Amino acid sequence: MSAKIIAVVNQKGGAGKTTLAMLLAGSLADRGRRVLVADADPQNTALHWSSMGSGFPAQVEDVSGEESKLHKALRKRAEEFDYIVIDSPPAATAPVTASALRAAHLALVPVIPSPLDLWASVRIREAIILARNKNPELEARLVVNQMQPNTVLAREVLGMLPEFGIPMLAASLKGRTAYRQCAALGASIQSLGNRAALAVMEVDALRREVEGLLRGR
């Protein structure tokens, strides 16, 4: 069976692309899935994450040099994995982002609940719409990151999201220290055990929702 390909994309740096990509990939791999993280960002943050320890359960490779040929390179590897998670650069118009969206079954767009972040995400919405010309079955979902519940700003921004034109995942990620610890240790969230129980529940909910979206694709 060919891999399900997930592109994590956004125009704005700091939205949590790499965190989302690595948490999702780690959770899938910890469930016994064969997972490749394709690090398409020249900063190679995902690759640095995995190199901080010896315990990250997914395979992470630098593919930033593939540029507009990334979709072709990943399709050649599709039989080797169950899931391929692409960590793209913060650039909606970059050739590698367009190529990632051309390959993907699902695009995840992390957004921090602030008006500035939402406005900055408009260009990635346009890139997703454009990608559907060559990849008409591409699904897309917003993922709220660094969620601060019960704040007026969060409620206002969440109220704006349905008008954005991309559906929102029910699962979201809060701003938890455990996620930064994962990066520092080069680990998945599950490896932190009981000390990260709430974070594990969040990531598990996100993984289950993503798996459900991709089931049968």
N, C-alpha and C positions, 0 to 999 in steps of 0.2 A: 504494500500500500504506500502511495506517495505521501510525503510529509504535508501536514497542514502548515501553511506559512503565515506568520503573524508579523506585520510591520508596525513597530512602535515609532510614531512620527509626530513632530510638531515643529512649528516655525521658531518658537522661542526657547532659548536655553534656560535651564533651571526649572523646567516644568516637571522634571522627574522621569524623563524617558528611560535613562539607563536603569534607574531604580525599578521602574515598572517592568522593563524587559528582563532584568536579572531575577527579580522576585518571582515572576511568572515562570521563567525557564527553570529556575531551581525547584519550584513546587511541582512542575510537570515531571522533571527528572527524578525527584524524590518519590514519585508515584510509579517509577519504573519505566517511564517513557524515554525513548531515545531522542535527545534534544540537542540541537545545535543553536548557539547564539552567534549570529552573523554580525560582527561589530563593523558597521559601515560608517561609523563616525571617525574621522581622522584623529580625534583626541584619544580614541581607544580606551574610553573609561571602562567599558565592559571587560575588555581584556585585562586591564589593571586590576579590576575587582577580582577576577578569577585567579590572578597570579599572586594575590595577597596570602593565600594559604594553599593547602593541597586538598581541600574538601569540597570544592564546588562540584556539584554532581552533573552538570551539563558541559558539553564541549563548547569552547569559545574560540572563535577564529577571527582574525583581522581580514575583512573583505573590502576595506575602504578603497583599495586600489582598483576595484572592479568598475567603479563609476557606472556608466550607462549600460554595462554588460552584466550587472549583478543578477538580473532575473534569469539570464541564460546560465550563469555559473551555479545558481541555487537549484535550478531545475535538474541539472546534471547530478546533484547530490541528493535529490528528493527521496530516492529509494533507501538511502542510508539511515534516515531518521523518521520519527513519528511527527515531530514538530521542529520547525525552524523559526526562531524568533530573531527578527532583524532590529538592531538598535541603530536607527538612522541619525544623521547629523541634524542640528537645528537649522535647517534651511529647506523651505518648501520647494524652491525652484532648482535645487541641486540635482544634477543628473542621477546621482545615486539614489536620491529620495524617489524620483520618478520611476526608476528601475525597481526599487523595493516595492512600490505600490503596484507596479505592473505584475510582480510575482505573487503578491499576497492574496490570501483568501480573506483576511481580516486586517483592517488597520485600527490600531488603538491610539487614541489621541489623548495623552495626559494633560489635564488642565488644572491649574491652581485656582481656587475660587476667588478670583479678583477680576475686576473689569479689564485691567490692562492685559492680563493673561488671555482672557477671552477674546479681546480685540486682536491680539497678536496671533491667535489661532485661525483667524479668518482665511489667511493665505493657504494654510494646510487643507482647509475645507475645499478651497478652489482646486488645489492639487489633486485631491481625492476625486473630485468631480471629473477633472481632466483625465485621470488615470482610468476611469471607467469606460472611456472610449476604446481602450485596448483590453481592458479587464472588466467587462460588464458585471461580473458576479462578485466584485469586490464589496465586502461589507465593511462598515466603519462604526466605531463606537467611541464616545467620549468617556474618559476615566477620570473621575475627580480625585486629585491627589492633594495631600496635606490638608485634608478636610478638617475644619474646626466647627464642629456641630454647635448649634444653639447660639450662633453669633448672627447679628443683623446682616453683616456683609455676606456671609455664607448663604443665608436665606435669599438675599436679593440676587446674588449671582446664580444660585441654583434655579431661581425663578426665570432667569434669562436663558438658561441652557436649552429648554425645549424649542426656542426660536432659532437656535444656531443652525439647524438643518442636519445635524448628525445625532442619532439617538444616544442616550446615556446608559452606561452599564449601571445596574442596580448596586453592584459592589463598588466600594471606594476605598481609598487608602488615607489614613490619618497621618499626621506628622509624628512618627514614633521614633524614639531613639534606637529601637531594635533594628530598624532598616539601615541606619548608619553603621551600626555594629556589624551587620552582615557584610557591608562593603569593606570595613576595616579588617575583617577576618577572612575575607574571600570565601564566604559561605552562603548557604541558602537559609531562609528564615526558619525552616523546620529544624535545622541543626542546632538552633539556640535552645530548643526544648521548652520546658515549663516557664522559664524566665521571659519568654516572648509569646505566651499563650494567646493573648489578644491579637497580636500581630499575625500569628499563624492562622487564626480564625479568619482574619481579613483576607489574607492571601489565598487561603483555601476557597473562600467564597468567590473571589475573583477568578481563580483557576476553574472552578466548576462552571461558572457562567460562560467563560471563554470556550471551554470544552463543549458545552451545550450548543453554542452558536456554530461551532465547527463540525458538529456531529453530522455525518452523512455527506460532508463536502468532499 
